[in-house]
Amino acid sequence: MRPYCNLSDAERATLGVQRVWDPQKLLSLTLPSPVVWVHASRQKFHRLNPADPSLIKEISLLKIHNGVIKTTFGSYSLETGKNIFSPCGCKKFCDCYGQLYLFKDSKTI
């Protein structure tokens, strides 16, 4: 079974990100370091351009502590790269949850 990914192969190539979340690679990065955040439900928002900045954005990793990744856009699990907190439950578009993607090549801020 392929790991969860809400980016197409073409989008991943354009963004230069990996398909598979790699906690070991993340731990080897120098912080702060950029990653790509993708809204977990972006396919549902077909009225928006799939590359809209509210659906895909570059954010910065700030700190990793006790399996939690702190970023400029929330907290995520080191193990999965997904948001730690559950979606807020609102019935309209919300930035409450997403998935992180690592760049294939190291980038610096």
C-alpha positions in Angstrom: 0.0 0.0 0.0 1.3 3.4 -0.9 1.6 6.0 1.8 -1.0 8.8 2.0 -0.3 11.7 -0.4 -2.6 14.5 -1.5 -0.3 15.8 -4.2 -0.1 14.4 -7.7 3.2 13.2 -9.1 3.4 16.3 -11.3 2.7 18.6 -8.3 5.4 16.9 -6.2 7.9 17.3 -9.1 7.0 20.9 -9.5 7.4 21.6 -5.8 10.4 19.4 -5.4 9.1 17.4 -2.5 9.3 13.8 -1.5 6.3 11.4 -1.7 7.1 9.6 1.5 7.4 11.3 4.9 10.8 10.6 6.3 11.3 11.4 10.1 15.0 10.5 9.9 15.6 13.0 7.1 13.7 15.6 9.1 15.9 15.1 12.2 19.0 15.7 10.0 17.8 19.1 8.9 19.3 22.3 10.3 16.5 24.4 11.8 14.8 26.6 10.9 14.1 24.7 7.7 11.4 25.1 5.0 8.8 22.4 4.3 5.6 22.4 2.2 2.2 22.3 3.9 -0.8 20.9 2.0 -4.4 21.2 3.3 -5.6 17.7 4.1 -8.9 18.2 2.2 -7.9 20.4 -0.7 -9.5 18.1 -3.2 -12.9 19.1 -1.8 -12.3 22.8 -2.5 -12.6 22.5 -6.3 -13.7 26.2 -6.6 -10.1 27.2 -5.7 -7.1 26.8 -7.8 -5.3 23.6 -6.5 -2.2 25.6 -5.9 -4.0 28.4 -4.0 -1.8 29.6 -1.1 -4.6 28.7 1.3 -4.2 25.1 0.2 -0.5 24.7 -0.4 2.2 26.9 1.2 5.8 26.8 2.3 6.2 27.1 6.0 9.2 26.9 8.4 10.1 24.2 10.9 11.1 25.9 14.1 11.7 23.1 16.7 11.3 19.4 17.2 10.7 18.2 20.8 9.2 14.9 22.2 7.9 13.8 18.8 6.3 17.2 18.0 7.3 19.4 15.2 6.6 23.1 15.9 6.3 25.3 12.7 5.2 28.7 11.7 1.8 27.2 11.0 1.0 24.8 13.8 2.2 21.6 15.4 2.7 18.3 13.6 3.6 14.7 14.4 7.3 13.8 13.8 6.2 10.2 13.0 3.6 11.1 10.3 4.0 14.7 9.3 0.3 15.3 9.9 -1.3 17.8 12.2 -1.5 16.8 15.8 -4.8 18.3 16.6 -8.1 17.1 15.2 -9.9 19.2 12.7 -12.0 21.9 14.3 -15.3 20.5 12.9 -16.5 23.7 11.1 -18.5 23.1 8.0 -16.6 25.6 5.9 -13.0 25.9 4.7 -10.5 26.1 7.5 -6.7 26.0 7.9 -7.1 23.6 10.9 -5.3 20.6 9.5 -2.8 19.5 6.8 0.2 17.4 5.9 3.8 18.3 5.7 6.1 17.4 2.8 9.9 17.5 2.9 11.9 18.9 0.0 14.0 16.4 -1.9 17.0 18.6 -1.7 17.9 20.6 1.4 16.8 24.2 1.2 17.9 26.9 3.6 15.8 29.9 4.8 
